[in-house]
Amino acid sequence: MTPKELKELRENNLDMTQKELADALDVEFATVNRWENNKTKIPEDKQKLLECIQELVDKSLIPKAKFTLEEIKDAIINTGVWGLVLAALTAGILSSGLVLSLMKKSALMRGVVGLGGLNKLPYFKKIRKEKNNER
């Protein structure tokens, strides 16, 4: 993800401040600022997290999507990026291969809220329930 793409994702898609995104990624505000201004490179583990967010944003823009950009932002703010990624994985929205590669890149899964935190994400819970009913 380029600095320009990061800024576009944060401002245009998620309508988040640098501080909100920094908190969700468990980094300092200045870190996100440096990434967006191309002062430092985004570490590979954070790059993968941002790619997961971008994939969810792209899927939310499909006309028949069962979740919105606002729900993605809400999930990021309430559970952190890892909480969003795990909820999307359990709902079958993100591929397990993508998440497993992400987990290998991340030395520490900071921000993981655990399974109890996933209950705060009713839209993903609803999708998960629908998928189970289809079986």
C-alpha positions in Angstrom: 0.0 0.0 0.0 1.4 3.4 -1.0 1.3 6.4 1.3 -1.4 7.9 -1.1 -3.5 4.7 -0.9 -3.2 4.7 2.9 -4.4 8.2 3.2 -7.3 7.6 0.7 -8.3 4.5 2.7 -8.2 6.3 6.0 -9.8 9.6 4.9 -12.2 8.7 2.0 -13.2 5.1 2.8 -13.1 4.9 6.6 -13.5 8.6 7.5 -11.0 8.2 10.3 -8.4 10.5 11.8 -4.8 9.5 11.9 -5.1 9.1 15.7 -8.1 6.7 15.3 -6.2 4.6 12.8 -3.1 4.7 14.9 -5.0 3.5 18.0 -6.6 0.7 16.0 -3.2 -0.4 14.7 -1.5 0.0 18.1 1.0 2.5 16.9 1.5 6.2 17.6 -0.3 9.0 15.7 3.1 10.2 14.5 3.8 6.8 12.9 0.7 6.9 10.7 1.6 10.5 9.8 5.1 9.4 8.8 3.7 6.6 6.7 1.3 8.9 4.9 4.0 11.4 4.2 6.4 8.8 3.0 8.9 9.5 5.8 9.1 5.8 6.9 8.0 2.6 5.3 5.0 0.7 6.6 6.2 -2.5 8.4 5.2 -5.7 6.7 2.8 -6.8 9.4 1.0 -3.5 9.4 1.0 -3.5 5.6 -0.8 -6.9 5.7 -3.4 -5.6 8.2 -4.1 -2.6 6.0 -4.5 -4.9 3.0 -7.1 -6.8 4.9 -9.0 -3.6 5.7 -8.7 -2.6 2.0 -10.1 -5.9 1.0 -13.1 -5.5 3.3 -13.6 -2.0 2.1 -13.6 -3.2 -1.5 -16.1 -5.9 -0.6 -18.4 -3.5 1.2 -18.7 -1.4 -2.0 -20.3 -4.3 -3.9 -24.0 -3.6 -4.3 -25.1 -6.8 -2.5 -22.6 -6.4 0.4 -24.0 -7.3 3.8 -21.9 -4.8 5.6 -21.1 -1.1 5.2 -18.1 1.2 5.5 -19.5 2.6 8.7 -19.7 -0.9 10.2 -16.1 -1.5 9.2 -15.0 1.8 10.9 -17.1 0.9 14.0 -15.5 -2.5 14.2 -12.0 -1.0 13.9 -12.7 1.6 16.6 -14.4 -0.9 19.0 -12.1 -4.0 18.6 -9.0 -2.8 16.8 -7.9 -4.0 13.4 -7.2 -7.5 14.7 -10.7 -7.7 16.1 -12.1 -6.7 12.7 -9.9 -9.2 10.8 -10.8 -12.1 13.1 -14.5 -11.3 13.0 -14.4 -11.1 9.2 -12.5 -14.4 9.1 -15.1 -16.2 11.3 -17.9 -14.7 9.1 -16.2 -16.1 6.0 -15.6 -12.7 4.5 -11.8 -12.9 4.5 -9.9 -15.9 3.4 -8.1 -18.0 6.0 -4.9 -18.0 3.8 -4.7 -14.2 3.9 -5.2 -14.1 7.7 -2.7 -16.9 8.3 -0.1 -15.2 6.2 -0.8 -12.0 8.2 -0.4 -13.9 11.5 3.0 -15.2 10.4 4.1 -11.7 9.7 3.0 -10.4 13.0 5.3 -11.1 15.9 2.6 -10.2 18.4 -1.2 -10.1 17.7 -1.7 -7.0 19.8 -5.3 -5.7 19.8 -6.9 -9.1 19.6 -10.0 -8.9 21.6 -10.7 -12.6 21.9 -13.9 -14.4 20.9 -16.0 -12.4 23.4 -15.2 -9.2 21.6 -16.5 -10.6 18.4 -20.0 -10.4 19.8 -19.7 -6.6 19.5 -19.9 -7.0 15.8 -23.5 -8.0 15.1 -23.2 -7.5 11.3 -20.5 -10.1 11.0 -22.3 -12.3 13.5 -25.4 -12.1 11.3 -23.4 -13.0 8.2 -21.8 -16.0 10.0 -25.3 -17.1 11.1 -26.6 -16.9 7.5 -23.7 -18.9 6.2 -24.4 -21.6 8.9 -28.1 -21.7 7.9 -27.0 -22.3 4.2 -25.3 -25.6 5.2 
